C-alpha cells in the first residue's frame, strides 16, 4: 500500500520496541503479540524484553520523519503503589 511508506517518510516509523516487565511469562506473551502484530503491517521490528523496577511499560522508539524528529513513546501497563 502506498500510504504506509508516505507516512513513514513524513512522520517516521517504529524503529524498535523495548518491553520492561517484572513477570517473565507476561513479558514473553507481550513480546510474541507485539512481534506478530508488527510483522503483519510492516517489516520485522526488533522487540526486546528488559527487566523493570516498580512499573511495567513499553518504550516504542520511532525514526525521524520529514515533519517529526526521532522520538520515543511510553505506554505504562501497571503502576505499583506502596
C-alpha positions in Angstrom: 0.0 0.0 0.0 1.3 3.4 -0.9 0.1 5.3 2.2 2.5 3.4 4.7 5.8 4.5 3.0 4.4 8.0 2.7 3.5 8.1 6.4 6.9 6.8 7.3 8.6 9.4 5.2 6.6 12.3 6.7 6.3 11.2 10.4 8.8 8.4 10.9 8.2 4.7 11.7 8.7 2.3 14.5 12.4 1.5 14.9 12.3 -0.8 17.9 10.2 -1.7 21.0 11.5 -2.3 24.5 9.2 -4.2 26.9 10.0 -3.7 30.5 8.2 -6.2 32.6 8.7 -7.8 36.0 7.0 -11.1 35.2 8.8 -13.1 32.6 5.7 -15.0 31.4 3.7 -11.8 30.9 6.7 -10.3 29.1 7.1 -13.2 26.8 3.4 -13.1 25.9 3.6 -9.4 25.2 6.7 -9.9 23.1 5.0 -12.6 21.0 1.9 -10.5 20.4 3.7 -7.3 19.6 6.1 -9.1 17.2 3.2 -10.8 15.4 1.1 -7.6 15.2 4.1 -5.5 13.9 5.1 -8.3 11.4 1.7 -8.2 9.8 1.8 -4.5 8.9 5.5 -3.9 8.0 9.0 -5.4 8.0 10.3 -7.0 11.2 10.9 -4.7 14.1 13.2 -5.7 17.0 11.3 -6.3 20.2 13.3 -6.8 23.3 12.4 -7.8 26.8 14.1 -6.0 29.7 13.7 -6.1 33.5 11.5 -3.5 35.2 11.5 -1.9 38.6 8.2 -0.8 40.0 6.4 -0.1 36.7 5.7 -2.3 33.7 5.9 -0.4 30.5 6.8 -0.5 26.8 9.1 2.1 25.2 8.4 2.5 21.4 11.3 4.1 19.5 10.5 6.0 16.3 12.8 7.1 13.5 12.8 10.7 12.3 10.5 11.8 9.5 10.3 14.9 7.4 7.8 16.5 9.8 8.7 14.9 13.1 12.0 14.3 14.9 13.1 10.9 16.2 11.4 10.2 19.5 10.0 7.5 21.8 6.6 6.9 23.3 6.0 5.2 26.7 3.0 3.0 27.4 2.6 2.1 31.1 1.0 -1.3 31.8 0.7 -1.2 35.5 1.9 1.1 38.3 2.6 -0.3 41.7 1.6 1.6 44.8 3.4 1.3 48.1 
